[in-house]
Amino acid sequence: MGIMCIHDANLEGTGFSYTMSLIQGKYKMFILYTLMEFKVVRFNELKKYIKTISYKTLSSTLKELETDGLVHREEYPQIPPKVEYSLTEKGKSLIPILDGMCEWGDNHRN
């Protein structure tokens, strides 16, 4: 095994980089955590759980997570409109990572 040089490293081509591209952002992890804990959540419930997020940011972040295949959006044809969000199988595969982050935080916060 040769000596690795940072000059030759390609972080963008790693699994770490791919994972970060899906979950980085101010609120993505909060949304994923909320869906992990509560399974199926409506838009306004998400807004209540994540108090500091704006409606616009919540909407755009949910769309990103849906496009990336982590969140499923179920729209019911009724009045008033009803929309529910849940984790996809791909999103559920992040649960061990989210659990690990929770455990780490519990063990290291003051």
N, C-alpha and C positions, 0 to 999 in steps of 0.2 A: 504494500500500500504506500503510495507516494505522499509527499507532504502537500497538503492542500493550501493553496494561496488564495487570499481573499480577492485578489485581482481576477482570478479565474472563476470565481464563484458566480452562480446564476440563480439567485434567490427567486426570481420571477418564474422559474421553471420547476419549482418545488411544490409538493402537496401542501406545505404550510402556506405558501403564497396563494394557492387556489382557495384554501379554506378561509384565509383572511379576506379574500376578495368577496366572499359570500356573506361573512358575518361582521365585517368592519363597518362602522358607522355608529353614530351616537346612540341610536335606539334599537338597532337590530337585535342585539342580545337581550334587551329587555322584553321585546316582543316575543322572541323565541322562548325565553324563560317563562313568560306569562302563559303561552300556549302549552308549554310542557307541564306546568302546574295545573292549569284549569281545563285542558284538553280542547274544548270548543268554546270560543269566545266571540261575542258580537263586537262590532266596531266601537260603539260607545262604552262598552265595558272595558275594552283595551284602553281607551282614553282615560277612564277613571283609575285604572291600575297604574298607568304611566302618566301621572299628573302633569309633568313638565313638558310633555310633547304637544305640539299644536295639531289641529285637525289636518292641516295640509301636509305636515311632515309625517304624521301617522299614515295617511292615505298613500303618499308616495313611497314610504318605506315598505308598507304592506305589498304594494305593486312590485317593488324590487324583489322582495322575498318570494312572491308568487312566481315571478319571471324566472328566478333562480331555482325554482322547484322545491323550496323549503316549506312553503305555506300553501295550503289549499283554501280557496275562497268558494263558499257555497252560497249562491243567491237564490232566494225563494220568491216565486212570482206571487206576491201579495201586496196589499196596501194596508198600512205603510210597508215599504220595502224591508225585508229582513235579510241580512247578510251575516254569515258566520265564518270564522276563520279557525283553522286547525293545522297541525303539523302534518306534512306528507310523510311517507316512509323515509325519504331522504332527510327531511327535517328531524324526524324521530331518531335518526342515526346520530344526531348531535347530542342527544340526551346524556350519554356518558361524559361528554366534554363539559356540558353545562353543570352536571352533578359534581364533577371534579372541581370546577371553578367555585361552586357554592361551598364545597367542603374546604377548599383552600382558604376562601374568605372567612369562613367560620373559625378556622384554626389560627388565622393570622391577624384578625382585627382586634383592636384594643377594646 
